[in-house]
Amino acid sequence: MFGRPARAATRSASRPAAMSALPAPRQIDAGPLSVGYVEMGPADGPVVMLLHGWPYDIHSFAEVAPMLAADGYRVVVPYLRGYGTTIFRSAATPRNAQQAALATDAIALMDALAIRRAIFAGFDWGARTADCVAALWPERCIGLVSVSGYLIGSQRANAVPLAPKAELSWWYQFYFATERGRLGYARNTKDFNRLIWQLASPRWNFDDATYDRSARAFENPDHVAVVIHNYRWRLGLAEGEARYDAIETRLAAFPSITVPAITMEGDANGAPHPAPETYRARFAGRYAHRLISGGVGHNLPQEAPASFADAIRAVAA
């Protein structure tokens, strides 16, 4: 077990904080992508990879990254494929967002930056990606911080119907399965994603400037295609790429995570998420779960940055 965290440092749900600034993104070729990423902290510090989710961007870590950099960590925050300045290097590459593709993106970025090992921390798509890396490439992962726990999935598992209340919470997944949904998301991306922010974090009173800063990342030319593929692939309605088949086979066996890990959950997370007791057995190494109180929703690193940074320090210790 990890030491007990300090009292959860959360932002008042009724008062937005002043926005922190990240440095301008850099660009590097990594696998099929030209990846846009922010880097902070000393070049020789222990590396922390911070991975955002949908529909968010690197600014989910606008306060976490400077905190960790000040502690001496080398902090790398990439835009995922389909977000911000991350673009595909070839027009012929499928706009694929299956979990294995995102996981190998992370490994390719580490290789491009000559990073041998890193602490991985993320939420939503970013947590799933971090879980995949920790499970399949533990030699590259020092430790893991994963909001909502073990999120590795498979098309076969996703084919099993859930209870009606749980199915209702996935309304947008079924919307995206239709051509109407694809067109609707393309036409109303900014408004749609703002609605998701509100539903996923019902007590987070973010202001227009905070949302608009992240919404610029959705103007990526591949954003809609990547998002639609991600959710259709999960339901078995879209094909993946054959080169990822072996990785998906391993992930479908739900491999254990053996690296030191902390899972986290906000007490007001309005997005679909599993209960901690359902995934505890997937973590075979040093492990703790932290419930962050104070009206914290789905975007935990932006809503409770001090608590998220504290978890990263704990797995690094």
Secondary structure as GFF3:
##gff-version 3
##sequence-region A 1 317
A	DSSP	beta_strand	26	30	.	.	.	ID=ss1
A	DSSP	beta_strand	33	40	.	.	.	ID=ss2
A	DSSP	beta_strand	47	51	.	.	.	ID=ss3
A	DSSP	three_ten_helix	58	61	.	.	.	ID=ss4
A	DSSP	alpha_helix	64	70	.	.	.	ID=ss5
A	DSSP	beta_strand	74	78	.	.	.	ID=ss6
A	DSSP	beta_strand	87	88	.	.	.	ID=ss7
A	DSSP	alpha_helix	99	112	.	.	.	ID=ss8
A	DSSP	beta_strand	118	122	.	.	.	ID=ss9
A	DSSP	alpha_helix	125	136	.	.	.	ID=ss10
A	DSSP	three_ten_helix	138	140	.	.	.	ID=ss11
A	DSSP	beta_strand	141	147	.	.	.	ID=ss12
A	DSSP	alpha_helix	155	158	.	.	.	ID=ss13
A	DSSP	alpha_helix	164	169	.	.	.	ID=ss14
A	DSSP	alpha_helix	171	176	.	.	.	ID=ss15
A	DSSP	alpha_helix	179	187	.	.	.	ID=ss16
A	DSSP	alpha_helix	189	200	.	.	.	ID=ss17
A	DSSP	alpha_helix	208	215	.	.	.	ID=ss18
A	DSSP	three_ten_helix	216	219	.	.	.	ID=ss19
A	DSSP	alpha_helix	223	234	.	.	.	ID=ss20
A	DSSP	three_ten_helix	242	244	.	.	.	ID=ss21
A	DSSP	alpha_helix	245	252	.	.	.	ID=ss22
A	DSSP	beta_strand	261	266	.	.	.	ID=ss23
A	DSSP	alpha_helix	276	279	.	.	.	ID=ss24
A	DSSP	three_ten_helix	280	282	.	.	.	ID=ss25
A	DSSP	beta_strand	287	292	.	.	.	ID=ss26
A	DSSP	alpha_helix	300	303	.	.	.	ID=ss27
A	DSSP	alpha_helix	305	316	.	.	.	ID=ss28
###
